[in-house]
Amino acid sequence: MTSIVIPAHNEGRVIGRLLDALLAGAPESGPDIVVVCNGCTDDTAAVAGARGPRVRVVEIPTPSKHTALRVGDEHARGFPRLYVDADVEFGAADVRALAGALASGPGLLAAAPGRDIPLAGSAWPVRAYYRVWQRLPAVREGLFGRGVIAVTERGHARIAALPPLMADDLAASLAFAPQERRVVEAARVVVHPPRTWADLIRRRVRAATSSAELERFQASGGAGAPAAPSARTGTGDLRALLLARPSLLPGVVVFVVAALAARRGARRAVRSGDFSTWLRDESSRQG
């Protein structure tokens, strides 16, 4: 049986949208859906529970995504196993596409869906940023930044060995060699972007901080550390984009400005070793 684990911290505005899509067209026998409400102070648990017995709701007092994922594992019943962020849009057909891909070959351990980012409601600099970001090789090929990762039982053993990391999806993506992971374009996830420049920078500060934490972990040689390098963007990536599409120059300028602002914003957290403060973007959670 396919299991879906959804960690949710104060996601009452959006989790109903996700659950309705997962349940629509799915048989009564599955998939197995576990929502782990972690440290919620809103109606997330009530909204999820209102979807009936096909959704099991677990509540824990600690507002921690990593803890929620591990608790979800304790309650999930089968494989392949999907980890799905509560604020994305993802449906039952997409679940089947990922499960089918993982069953297609013994060497494939992890998969993620193709990514759609609706930019119409975002400010111009945000749109310009994502037009560049989506074209970066690491972003196109990696499993991170999609809000959904599916793993086989063997793949699960690989990511279960990882310690608590802010960049949990990036670490999970890097834990698999390219031949062990796949982006399945037949499955689609809608990832809602920030609407304002300020919220974009908050996201990028979080990303810069979490990347620094992951790189420290890799440098330490800790057990379970992904051997692959971080997915940081280099000047060569941006130069290649401009050579292929000169019209992206304004977007590349915006991208560089955002990267520099994020690096400055992350500096204090990195110096102090604060890798637990979660800078959340509320503008993308519009229900």
Residue pairs with C-beta under 8 A, 6 or more apart in sequence:
1 29
1 30
1 31
1 32
1 77
1 78
2 30
2 31
2 32
2 78
2 79
2 80
2 81
2 82
2 95
2 99
3 31
3 32
3 33
3 34
3 76
3 77
3 78
3 79
3 80
3 81
3 82
4 22
4 31
4 32
4 33
4 34
4 76
4 81
4 82
4 83
4 84
4 95
5 34
5 36
5 69
5 72
5 73
5 76
5 81
5 82
5 83
5 84
6 15
6 18
6 19
6 33
6 34
6 35
6 36
6 72
6 83
6 84
6 85
6 86
7 36
7 38
7 65
7 68
7 69
7 72
7 83
7 85
7 86
8 15
8 35
8 36
8 37
8 38
8 40
8 44
8 48
8 68
8 86
9 37
9 38
9 39
9 40
9 44
9 63
9 65
9 68
10 39
10 40
10 41
10 42
10 44
11 40
11 42
11 44
11 86
11 87
11 285
12 40
12 42
12 43
12 44
12 46
12 47
13 285
13 286
13 287
14 86
14 87
14 285
14 286
14 287
15 35
15 44
15 47
15 48
15 86
15 87
16 47
16 48
16 50
16 51
17 89
17 287
18 84
18 86
18 87
18 88
18 89
18 90
19 33
19 35
19 48
19 51
19 55
20 51
21 89
21 90
21 91
21 92
22 31
22 33
22 84
22 90
22 91
22 92
22 95
23 33
23 51
23 54
23 55
23 92
24 91
24 92
25 91
25 92
25 93
26 54
26 92
26 95
28 54
31 82
31 92
31 95
32 56
32 76
32 77
32 78
33 54
33 55
33 56
34 56
34 58
34 72
34 75
34 76
35 44
35 45
35 48
35 55
35 56
35 57
35 58
35 86
36 58
36 59
36 60
36 68
36 69
36 71
36 72
36 75
37 44
37 45
37 48
37 57
37 58
37 59
37 60
37 68
38 60
38 62
38 63
38 64
38 65
38 67
38 68
38 71
39 60
39 61
39 62
39 63
39 64
40 59
40 63
44 86
45 57
45 59
48 55
48 57
49 55
49 57
56 75
58 71
58 72
58 75
60 67
60 68
60 71
64 164
65 168
66 164
66 165
66 168
67 164
69 83
69 168
72 83
73 81
73 156
73 160
79 151
79 152
79 153
79 156
80 98
80 99
80 102
80 103
80 150
80 151
80 152
80 153
81 150
81 151
81 153
81 156
82 95
82 98
82 148
82 149
82 150
83 148
83 149
83 150
83 151
84 90
84 147
84 148
85 147
85 148
87 147
87 192
87 284
87 285
88 146
88 147
88 148
88 189
88 190
88 191
88 192
89 189
89 190
89 192
90 113
90 147
90 148
90 188
90 189
90 190
93 187
94 113
94 148
94 187
94 188
94 189
95 187
97 113
97 184
97 186
97 187
98 111
98 112
98 113
98 148
98 150
98 184
98 187
99 150
101 108
101 111
101 182
101 184
101 186
101 187
102 108
102 109
102 110
102 111
102 150
102 151
102 152
102 155
107 179
107 180
108 152
108 180
108 181
108 182
109 151
109 152
109 154
109 155
109 158
109 176
109 180
109 181
110 143
110 149
110 150
110 151
110 152
110 155
110 158
110 159
110 172
110 173
110 175
110 176
110 180
110 181
110 182
111 143
111 149
111 150
111 151
111 181
111 182
111 183
111 184
111 187
112 143
112 146
112 148
112 149
112 150
112 173
112 181
112 182
112 183
112 184
112 189
113 146
113 148
113 183
113 184
113 185
113 187
113 188
113 189
114 183
114 184
114 185
114 186
114 187
114 188
114 189
115 134
115 145
115 146
115 188
115 189
115 191
116 188
116 189
116 190
116 191
117 130
117 134
117 190
117 191
117 192
117 193
118 190
118 192
118 193
119 126
119 127
119 130
119 131
119 193
121 195
121 286
122 130
122 193
122 194
122 195
122 196
123 195
123 196
123 197
125 197
125 200
125 254
125 258
126 193
126 194
126 195
126 196
126 197
126 200
128 250
128 251
128 254
128 255
129 200
129 251
129 254
129 255
129 258
130 193
131 248
131 251
132 238
132 241
132 248
132 251
132 252
132 254
132 255
133 139
133 255
134 140
135 241
135 245
135 248
136 233
136 237
136 241
137 237
138 231
138 233
138 237
139 145
139 231
140 183
141 178
141 183
142 170
142 173
142 174
142 231
143 149
143 169
143 172
143 173
143 176
143 181
143 183
144 167
144 169
144 170
144 172
144 173
144 231
145 169
145 170
145 191
146 169
146 189
146 191
147 169
147 189
147 191
148 189
149 159
149 169
149 172
149 173
151 158
151 159
155 176
155 180
158 175
158 176
158 224
159 171
159 172
159 175
161 223
161 224
162 168
162 171
162 172
162 175
162 224
162 226
163 217
163 222
163 224
165 171
165 210
165 213
165 214
165 217
165 275
166 206
166 209
166 210
166 213
166 275
166 276
166 278
167 207
167 210
167 211
167 213
167 214
170 210
170 211
170 214
170 230
170 231
171 214
171 217
171 226
173 181
173 231
174 214
174 226
174 227
174 228
174 229
174 230
174 231
175 224
175 226
175 228
177 228
192 284
192 285
192 286
193 200
193 284
194 200
194 202
194 203
194 281
194 283
194 284
195 283
195 284
196 283
199 281
199 282
199 283
199 284
200 258
200 281
201 258
201 261
201 262
201 265
202 279
202 280
202 281
203 279
203 281
204 258
204 259
204 261
204 262
204 265
205 261
205 262
205 265
205 266
205 269
205 279
206 278
206 279
207 262
208 259
208 262
208 263
208 265
208 266
209 266
209 269
209 270
209 274
209 275
210 275
211 230
211 231
211 232
212 266
212 270
212 275
213 270
213 275
214 226
214 230
215 230
217 225
218 225
218 226
218 227
218 229
218 230
233 255
233 259
238 252
238 255
238 256
241 248
241 252
242 248
242 249
242 252
268 274
269 275
269 277
